[in-house]
């Protein structure tokens, strides 16, 4: 484990201290938050990758559907 220092807004630090008064508890919360953030970002990137992979096909389908619409 590496020890590091980060700067956080006062209100975030106050809430962290309120929810986790002990430094060990604070480390656990920050670690969980970062792991959640990284996992979510990875999942979002995978979804974007899938959309990009099928973008041409999806666009063709959308254009095909629009061809059937009648605008009054």
N, C-alpha and C positions, 0 to 999 in steps of 0.2 A: 504494500500500500504506500502511496506517495502522499505526503502532506503538502497542501497548497493553500494559498490565500486567494479569496475572490472578493470583489466589491459588489455588494447588493444594496438596493435602495433601503432606506431606514425602515419603511413600512413592512417590507418583506422580512427583514431581520427581526423586527418586533413580533411579527406573526409566527415566524419560525421559533423564536424563543418562547412564545406563549404556548405553542403546541408541543414543543419539545424542550423542556428546561435544561436537560442534560446535554452536554456536547456530543456524547455518543449517539444520542437520539437524533440530534440535528444532522449528524453525518449520515445516518441511515435514511432520513427523509430526503436529503439532497441527493444521495446516491439513487434512491428509488425514482425520484423525479427525473433525474438525468437519464436513467435507463428507460423509463417510460417514453421520454421525449425522443431518444434515439430509435427505439423500436417503432414508434409512430411515424417518424420521418422515413425509416426504411420501408414501412408498409405503404406510405404515400408514394414513395419513389417507385415501388413495384407496381402499384396501380397505374401510375403515369406511364411506366414502361409498357404495360399491357395495352393501355389506350393508344399509345403511339404505335405499337406493333400492328394494331388492327385499324388504325386511323383511316387509311385509304378505303378499306372495305366498308367501314362504318359510314364514311362520307358518301360512298357510292349508294349505299342503301338509303341514306337520308335524301339524297338527290332524287332517287327513284321514287320515293314516297312523295316528295314535293311535286314531281311531274304529274301525279294523279290529282293534286289539289286544284280546285277551280276557284279562282279569285273573282268575286262578283264585280 
